[in-house]
């Protein structure tokens, strides 16, 4: 069992995660890496804004824009 919340994300490397941002958009993708500032690198990322889904590919999301980060159970 993980001791810190960041360990849960670290254990999710290679799996799909969901990020909710301050501007109310959501990004999901395959977690490749993260750091202690919660900067997150994703592959196969998709941006969800309302009903619209936009494929982004590889992205880096700055940690200070994230309000929720969670592994997705598929």
Phi, psi and omega per residue, in radians:
X1 nan 2.480 -3.108
X2 -1.409 2.514 -3.125
X3 -1.561 -0.560 -3.060
X4 -2.095 2.634 3.113
X5 -0.997 -0.621 -3.134
X6 -1.166 -0.439 3.083
X7 -1.148 -0.589 3.114
X8 -1.088 -0.772 3.093
X9 -1.193 -0.685 3.125
X10 -1.066 -0.653 3.107
X11 -1.239 -0.291 -3.116
X12 -1.588 0.126 3.116
X13 -1.005 2.344 -3.101
X14 1.527 -0.027 3.138
X15 -2.053 2.882 3.137
X16 -1.322 2.369 3.074
X17 -2.218 2.749 3.097
X18 -2.012 2.284 3.080
X19 -2.072 2.283 3.005
X20 -1.903 2.264 -3.048
X21 -1.793 2.884 -3.136
X22 -1.037 -0.512 -3.135
X23 -1.488 0.262 3.052
X24 1.259 0.192 3.022
X25 -1.581 2.835 3.108
X26 -2.171 2.458 3.070
X27 -2.210 2.311 3.032
X28 -2.171 2.627 3.128
X29 -3.131 3.121 -3.136
X30 -1.483 2.086 -3.096
X31 -1.219 2.116 3.102
X32 -1.768 -0.727 -3.097
X33 -2.816 2.797 3.035
X34 -2.672 2.831 3.099
X35 -2.217 -3.099 -3.076
X36 -1.205 -0.287 3.070
X37 -1.531 0.044 -3.093
X38 1.151 0.422 2.918
X39 -1.174 2.282 -2.994
X40 -2.201 2.272 3.076
X41 -1.785 2.203 -3.124
X42 -2.148 2.578 2.929
X43 -1.896 2.734 3.123
X44 0.901 0.726 -3.079
X45 -1.330 2.543 3.049
X46 -2.273 2.326 3.073
X47 -1.674 2.271 3.075
X48 -1.980 2.086 3.110
X49 -2.229 1.672 -3.024
X50 1.267 -2.166 3.130
X51 -1.632 -0.152 -3.060
X52 -1.516 2.318 3.059
X53 -2.016 2.267 -3.123
X54 -2.131 2.173 3.099
X55 -1.339 2.250 -3.095
X56 -1.924 -0.450 -3.070
X57 1.419 -2.276 3.141
X58 -1.506 2.287 -3.138
X59 -2.464 2.736 2.964
X60 -2.060 2.152 3.127
X61 -1.893 2.161 3.123
X62 -1.172 2.379 -3.092
X63 -1.069 -0.542 -3.104
X64 -1.316 -0.064 3.066
X65 -1.722 -0.118 -3.033
X66 -1.629 2.288 3.037
X67 -1.909 -0.298 3.104
X68 -2.589 2.375 3.051
X69 -2.416 2.173 -3.060
X70 -2.589 2.433 2.974
X71 -1.130 2.553 3.140
X72 -1.781 2.234 3.067
X73 -1.495 1.985 -3.139
X74 -1.908 nan nan
